[in-house]
Amino acid sequence: MNKALKTIIIVMLSKRYIGNKHTPENKFLNSKIKWLQANEIKEFKEQYKKVINAKIILRVKKKTEKGSNWHISLNPRKLKELYGIIEE
């Protein structure tokens, strides 16, 4: 798994973005991948889509004051898999 994706999962676990507690996707991801090169960003986005499709990270459209944005949180039913990913 991509190093940046592992970092994002670790940060989300440490900040307890699990289940109902969520964070805006664009703001969170851009702050974590801004130091990557173009080819690494492409690889990250491919792996990120796989993680979303595997429902390890939940992605939900939420209404905000400025419109509606995608928000992400970790799936509480997949915590064992998350800890396995981190240990690799």
C-alpha distances in whole Angstrom, upper triangle without the diagonal:
4,6,9,7,7,10,12,11,13,16,16,17,19,21,21,20,20,22,25,25,23,22,23,20,21,22,19,16,19,19,16,15,18,18,15,17,17,15,12,13,13,10,9,12,11,7,10,12,11,10,14,15,14,16,13,14,18,19,23,26,28,32,32,35,34,33,30,27,23,22,19,19,17,18,20,20,16,16,16,13,12,13,11,8,9,11,8
4,5,5,6,9,10,11,13,14,16,17,19,20,21,20,21,23,26,24,22,21,21,18,18,20,17,14,16,16,13,11,15,14,11,13,14,12,9,10,11,8,6,10,10,7,9,12,12,11,14,16,16,17,15,15,18,19,23,25,27,31,31,34,32,32,29,25,22,21,18,18,17,19,22,22,19,18,19,15,14,15,14,10,11,13,11
4,5,5,6,9,10,11,12,14,15,16,18,20,19,20,23,26,24,22,20,21,18,19,19,16,13,15,15,11,10,14,12,10,13,15,13,10,11,13,11,9,12,13,11,11,15,15,14,17,19,18,19,16,16,20,21,24,26,28,31,31,34,33,32,30,26,23,22,19,19,17,20,22,23,19,19,19,16,14,15,14,11,10,12,11
4,5,5,6,9,10,11,12,14,15,16,18,17,19,21,23,21,19,17,17,15,15,15,12,10,11,11,7,7,10,10,8,11,13,13,9,9,12,10,7,10,12,10,10,14,14,13,15,18,18,18,16,14,18,18,21,23,25,28,27,30,29,29,26,22,20,18,16,16,16,19,21,22,19,19,20,17,14,16,16,12,12,14,14
4,5,5,6,9,10,11,12,14,15,16,15,16,18,21,19,17,16,16,13,14,15,12,10,12,13,9,9,13,13,12,14,15,14,11,10,12,10,7,9,11,8,7,11,11,9,12,14,14,14,12,11,14,15,19,21,23,26,26,29,28,27,25,21,18,16,13,14,13,15,18,19,16,15,17,14,11,13,14,10,10,13,12
4,5,5,6,9,10,11,12,14,15,15,15,18,21,19,18,17,18,16,17,17,14,12,15,15,11,12,15,15,14,17,18,17,14,14,16,13,10,13,14,11,10,14,13,11,14,16,15,15,12,12,16,17,21,23,25,28,28,31,30,30,27,23,20,18,15,14,13,15,17,18,15,14,14,12,9,10,11,7,6,10,10
4,5,5,6,9,10,10,12,14,14,15,19,21,18,17,16,17,15,16,15,12,11,13,12,8,10,13,13,12,16,18,18,14,14,16,15,11,14,16,13,12,16,16,14,16,19,18,18,15,13,17,18,21,23,24,27,27,29,29,29,26,23,20,18,15,14,13,16,18,20,17,15,17,15,12,12,14,11,9,12,12
4,5,5,6,9,10,11,12,11,13,16,18,15,13,12,13,11,13,12,9,8,11,10,7,9,12,13,13,17,18,18,14,13,16,14,11,12,15,12,10,14,14,12,13,17,16,15,12,11,13,14,17,20,20,23,23,26,25,25,23,19,16,14,11,11,11,14,16,18,16,14,16,15,11,13,15,12,10,14,15
4,5,5,6,9,10,10,9,10,13,16,14,13,13,15,13,15,15,11,11,14,14,11,13,16,17,17,20,21,21,17,16,18,16,13,14,16,12,11,14,14,10,12,15,14,13,10,9,12,14,17,20,21,24,24,27,27,26,24,20,17,14,11,10,8,11,13,15,12,11,13,11,8,9,11,9,8,12,13
4,5,5,6,9,10,10,12,15,17,15,14,14,17,15,17,17,13,13,16,14,12,14,17,17,17,21,23,22,19,18,20,19,15,17,19,16,14,18,17,14,16,19,18,17,13,12,15,17,20,23,23,26,26,29,29,29,26,23,20,17,14,12,11,13,14,16,14,12,13,13,9,9,12,10,7,11,13
4,5,5,6,8,9,11,15,16,13,12,12,14,13,15,14,10,11,14,12,10,13,15,16,17,21,22,23,19,18,21,20,16,17,20,17,15,18,19,16,17,20,19,18,15,13,15,16,19,21,21,24,23,26,26,26,24,20,18,15,13,11,11,14,15,18,16,14,16,16,12,13,15,13,11,14,16
4,6,5,6,5,8,11,13,10,9,9,12,12,14,13,10,11,14,13,11,14,17,18,19,22,24,24,20,19,21,20,16,17,19,17,14,17,17,14,14,18,17,15,12,10,12,13,16,18,18,21,21,24,24,24,21,18,16,12,9,7,7,11,12,15,13,12,15,14,11,12,15,13,12,15,17
4,5,5,6,7,11,13,11,11,12,15,15,18,17,13,15,18,16,14,17,20,21,22,25,26,26,23,22,24,22,19,20,21,18,16,19,19,15,16,19,18,15,12,11,13,16,18,21,21,24,24,27,27,27,24,21,19,15,12,9,8,11,10,13,12,9,12,12,9,9,13,12,10,13,16
4,5,8,10,14,15,12,13,13,16,17,19,17,14,16,18,16,14,18,20,21,22,26,27,28,24,23,26,24,21,22,24,21,19,22,22,18,19,23,21,19,16,15,17,19,20,23,22,25,24,27,28,28,26,23,21,17,15,12,11,14,14,17,16,13,15,16,12,12,15,15,12,15,18
4,6,9,12,13,10,10,10,14,15,17,15,12,14,17,15,14,18,20,21,22,26,27,28,25,23,26,25,21,22,24,22,19,22,23,19,19,23,22,19,16,14,16,17,18,20,19,22,21,23,24,25,23,20,18,15,13,10,11,14,14,17,17,14,17,18,14,15,18,17,15,18,21
4,5,9,10,7,9,10,14,15,18,17,14,16,19,18,17,20,22,24,25,28,29,30,26,25,27,26,22,23,24,22,19,21,22,18,18,21,20,17,14,13,14,16,17,19,18,21,21,24,25,25,22,20,18,14,12,9,9,11,10,14,14,12,15,16,13,14,17,17,15,18,21
4,7,8,5,5,7,11,12,15,14,11,13,17,16,15,18,21,23,23,27,27,28,25,23,24,24,20,20,22,20,16,18,19,16,15,18,17,14,12,10,10,12,13,16,15,18,18,21,22,22,19,16,14,10,8,5,6,9,10,13,13,12,15,16,13,14,18,17,16,19,21
4,6,6,7,10,13,14,18,17,15,16,20,19,18,21,24,25,26,29,29,29,26,24,26,25,21,21,22,20,17,18,19,15,14,17,16,13,10,9,9,12,13,16,16,19,20,23,24,23,20,18,15,12,9,5,5,6,6,10,10,9,13,14,11,13,16,16,16,19,21
4,6,7,11,14,15,18,19,16,18,21,21,21,23,26,28,28,31,31,31,28,26,27,26,23,22,23,21,18,19,19,16,14,16,15,12,11,9,8,11,11,14,14,17,18,22,23,22,19,17,15,11,9,6,6,6,6,9,10,10,14,15,13,16,18,18,19,21,23
4,6,10,13,14,18,18,16,19,22,22,22,24,27,29,29,32,32,33,30,28,29,28,25,24,25,23,20,21,21,18,16,19,18,14,14,12,10,11,10,13,12,14,16,19,21,20,17,16,14,10,10,7,9,9,9,12,14,14,18,19,17,19,22,22,22,25,27
4,7,11,13,16,15,14,16,19,19,19,22,24,26,27,30,31,31,28,26,28,27,23,23,25,23,19,21,22,18,17,20,19,16,15,12,11,12,11,13,12,14,15,18,19,19,17,15,13,10,9,7,9,11,11,14,15,15,18,19,17,19,22,21,21,24,26
4,7,9,12,12,10,13,16,16,16,19,21,23,24,27,27,28,25,23,24,24,20,20,22,20,17,18,19,16,14,18,18,15,14,10,9,9,9,11,10,13,13,16,17,16,14,12,10,6,5,5,8,11,12,15,16,15,19,19,17,19,22,20,20,24,25
4,6,9,8,7,10,12,12,13,16,17,20,21,24,24,26,23,20,22,22,19,18,21,19,16,17,19,17,15,18,19,16,15,12,11,10,10,11,10,12,12,15,15,15,13,10,9,5,6,7,10,13,15,18,18,18,21,21,18,20,23,21,20,24,25
4,6,6,6,9,10,11,13,15,16,19,20,23,22,24,22,19,20,21,18,16,19,19,15,16,19,17,15,18,20,17,17,13,12,10,10,9,9,11,10,13,12,12,10,7,6,4,6,9,13,16,18,21,20,21,24,23,20,23,25,23,22,26,27
4,6,5,6,8,10,11,12,14,17,17,20,19,21,18,15,17,18,14,13,16,15,12,13,16,14,12,15,17,15,15,11,10,8,9,10,11,13,13,16,15,14,12,8,6,5,6,9,12,15,18,20,19,20,23,21,18,21,23,21,21,24,25
4,6,5,6,8,10,11,12,15,15,18,17,19,17,14,15,17,14,12,16,16,13,14,17,16,14,18,20,18,18,14,14,11,12,12,13,15,14,16,14,14,12,8,8,8,9,13,16,18,22,24,23,23,26,24,21,24,26,23,23,26,27
4,6,5,6,9,10,11,14,16,18,18,21,19,15,18,19,16,15,19,19,15,17,20,18,17,21,22,20,19,16,16,14,15,14,14,15,14,16,14,15,13,10,10,10,11,13,16,20,22,25,24,23,27,25,22,24,26,24,23,26,27
4,6,5,7,9,11,13,14,18,18,20,17,14,17,18,14,14,17,16,13,16,18,16,15,19,20,18,17,13,14,13,14,15,15,17,16,18,17,17,16,12,11,9,9,11,13,17,19,22,21,20,23,22,18,21,23,20,19,23,23
4,5,5,6,8,11,11,14,15,16,14,11,13,14,10,10,14,13,10,13,15,14,13,17,18,17,16,13,14,13,15,16,17,19,18,21,19,19,17,13,11,11,10,12,14,17,20,22,20,20,23,21,18,20,22,19,18,22,22
4,5,5,6,9,10,13,13,15,13,10,13,15,12,12,15,16,13,15,18,17,17,20,22,21,19,16,17,16,18,18,18,20,19,21,19,19,18,14,13,13,13,16,18,21,24,26,24,24,26,25,21,24,25,22,21,24,24
4,6,6,9,11,14,15,17,15,13,16,17,14,14,18,18,15,18,20,19,19,22,23,22,20,17,19,18,19,20,20,21,20,22,20,21,20,16,15,15,14,16,18,21,24,26,25,24,26,25,21,23,25,22,20,24,24
4,6,7,9,12,14,15,12,11,14,14,11,12,16,15,13,16,18,16,17,21,21,20,18,16,18,17,20,21,21,23,22,24,23,23,22,18,16,15,14,15,16,20,22,25,22,21,23,22,18,20,21,18,17,20,20
4,5,5,9,10,12,9,7,11,11,9,10,13,13,12,15,17,16,17,20,21,21,19,17,19,18,21,21,23,25,24,26,24,24,23,19,17,17,16,17,18,21,24,26,24,23,25,23,20,21,22,19,18,21,21
4,6,8,10,12,11,9,12,14,12,13,16,17,15,18,20,20,20,23,25,24,23,20,22,21,23,23,24,26,24,26,24,25,23,20,19,19,18,20,22,25,28,30,27,27,29,27,23,25,26,23,21,24,24
4,7,10,12,10,9,13,14,12,14,17,17,17,20,22,21,22,25,26,26,24,22,24,23,26,27,28,29,28,30,28,28,27,23,22,22,21,22,23,27,29,31,28,27,29,27,24,25,26,22,21,23,23
4,7,8,6,6,10,10,9,12,14,14,14,17,19,19,20,23,24,25,23,21,23,23,26,26,28,30,29,31,29,29,27,24,22,22,21,22,23,26,29,30,27,27,28,25,23,24,24,21,20,22,21
4,6,5,6,9,10,10,12,15,15,16,18,20,21,22,24,26,27,25,23,26,25,28,28,30,32,31,33,31,31,29,26,24,24,23,25,26,29,31,33,30,30,31,28,25,27,27,23,23,25,23
4,5,5,6,9,10,11,13,15,15,17,19,20,21,23,25,26,25,23,25,24,27,27,29,31,31,32,30,30,28,25,23,24,23,25,26,29,32,33,30,30,31,28,26,28,28,24,24,27,25
4,5,5,6,9,10,11,13,14,16,17,19,20,22,23,25,24,23,25,24,27,28,30,33,33,35,32,32,30,26,24,25,24,26,26,28,31,32,29,29,30,27,25,27,26,22,23,25,23
4,5,5,6,9,10,11,12,14,15,16,18,20,21,22,21,20,23,22,25,26,29,31,31,33,31,31,28,25,23,23,21,23,23,25,28,29,26,26,27,24,22,23,23,19,19,21,19
4,5,5,6,9,10,10,12,14,15,16,18,20,21,20,18,20,19,22,23,25,28,27,30,27,27,25,21,19,20,18,20,21,23,27,28,25,25,27,24,21,23,23,20,20,23,21
4,5,5,6,9,10,11,13,15,15,17,19,20,20,18,21,19,22,23,26,28,29,31,29,28,25,22,20,21,19,22,22,24,27,28,25,26,27,24,22,25,24,20,21,24,22
4,6,5,6,9,10,11,13,14,16,17,19,18,17,20,19,23,24,27,30,30,33,31,30,27,24,21,21,19,21,21,22,26,26,23,24,24,21,19,22,21,17,18,21,18
4,5,5,6,9,10,10,12,14,15,16,15,14,17,16,20,21,24,27,27,30,28,27,24,21,18,18,16,17,17,19,23,23,20,21,22,19,17,19,19,15,16,19,17
4,5,5,6,9,10,10,12,14,15,15,13,15,14,17,19,21,24,25,28,26,24,22,18,15,16,15,17,17,19,22,23,20,22,23,20,18,21,21,17,18,21,20
4,5,5,7,9,10,11,13,15,14,14,16,15,19,20,23,26,27,30,29,27,24,21,18,18,17,18,18,19,23,23,20,21,22,19,18,21,20,17,18,21,19
4,5,5,6,9,10,11,12,12,12,14,15,18,21,23,27,28,31,29,28,25,21,18,18,15,16,15,17,20,20,17,18,19,15,14,17,16,13,15,17,15
4,5,5,6,9,10,11,10,9,11,11,15,17,20,23,24,27,26,24,21,18,14,14,12,13,13,14,18,18,16,17,18,15,14,17,17,13,15,18,17
4,5,5,6,9,10,10,10,11,11,14,16,19,22,24,27,26,24,20,17,14,14,12,14,14,15,18,19,16,18,20,17,16,19,19,16,18,21,20
4,5,5,6,9,9,10,12,12,16,18,22,25,27,30,29,27,24,20,17,17,14,15,14,14,18,17,14,17,18,14,14,17,16,14,16,19,17
4,5,5,6,6,6,9,10,14,17,20,23,25,28,28,26,22,19,15,15,12,12,10,11,14,14,11,13,14,11,10,14,14,11,13,16,16
4,5,5,6,5,6,7,11,14,17,20,22,25,25,23,19,16,12,12,9,10,10,10,14,14,12,14,16,14,13,16,17,14,17,20,19
4,5,8,8,9,10,13,16,19,22,24,28,27,25,21,19,15,15,13,14,13,12,15,15,13,16,17,14,15,18,18,16,19,21,20
4,6,8,9,11,14,18,21,24,26,30,30,27,24,21,17,17,14,13,12,10,13,12,10,13,14,11,12,15,15,13,16,19,18
4,5,6,8,11,15,17,21,23,27,27,25,21,19,15,14,11,10,9,7,10,9,8,11,13,11,11,15,15,14,16,19,19
4,6,10,13,16,19,22,24,28,28,26,22,19,16,14,10,9,6,5,9,8,6,8,10,8,8,11,12,11,13,16,16
4,6,10,13,15,19,20,24,24,22,19,16,12,10,7,6,5,6,9,10,9,10,13,11,10,13,15,13,14,17,18
4,7,10,12,16,18,22,22,20,16,14,10,8,5,5,6,6,9,11,10,12,15,14,13,16,18,16,18,21,22
4,7,9,13,15,19,19,16,13,10,6,6,5,7,9,10,13,15,14,16,19,17,16,20,21,19,20,24,24
4,6,10,12,16,16,14,10,8,6,5,6,9,11,12,15,16,17,18,22,21,19,23,24,23,24,27,28
4,7,10,13,13,10,7,6,4,6,9,12,15,15,18,20,20,22,25,24,23,26,28,26,27,30,31
4,6,10,11,9,5,6,6,6,10,12,15,17,19,21,22,23,27,26,24,27,29,28,28,32,33
4,7,8,6,4,7,9,10,13,15,19,20,22,25,26,27,30,30,28,31,33,31,31,35,36
4,5,5,5,7,10,10,14,16,20,22,24,26,27,28,31,31,29,31,34,32,32,35,37
4,6,8,10,13,14,18,20,24,25,27,30,31,31,35,34,32,35,37,35,35,39,40
4,7,9,12,14,18,20,24,26,28,31,32,32,36,35,32,35,37,35,35,39,39
4,7,10,13,16,19,23,25,27,29,30,31,34,33,31,34,36,34,34,38,39
4,7,9,13,16,20,21,24,26,26,27,31,30,28,31,33,31,31,35,36
4,6,10,13,17,19,21,24,24,25,28,27,25,28,30,27,28,32,32
4,7,10,14,15,18,21,20,21,25,23,21,24,26,24,24,28,29
4,7,11,13,15,18,18,19,22,21,19,22,24,22,22,26,27
4,7,9,12,15,14,15,18,17,15,18,20,18,18,22,23
4,7,9,12,12,12,15,15,12,15,18,16,16,20,21
4,6,9,8,8,12,11,9,12,14,13,13,17,18
4,5,5,7,10,10,9,12,14,14,15,18,19
4,5,6,9,10,10,12,14,15,15,18,20
4,6,8,9,10,12,13,14,16,18,20
4,6,5,6,9,10,11,13,15,16
4,5,5,6,9,10,11,13,15
4,5,5,6,9,10,11,13
4,5,5,6,9,10,11
4,5,5,6,9,10
4,5,5,6,9
4,5,5,7
4,6,5
4,6
4
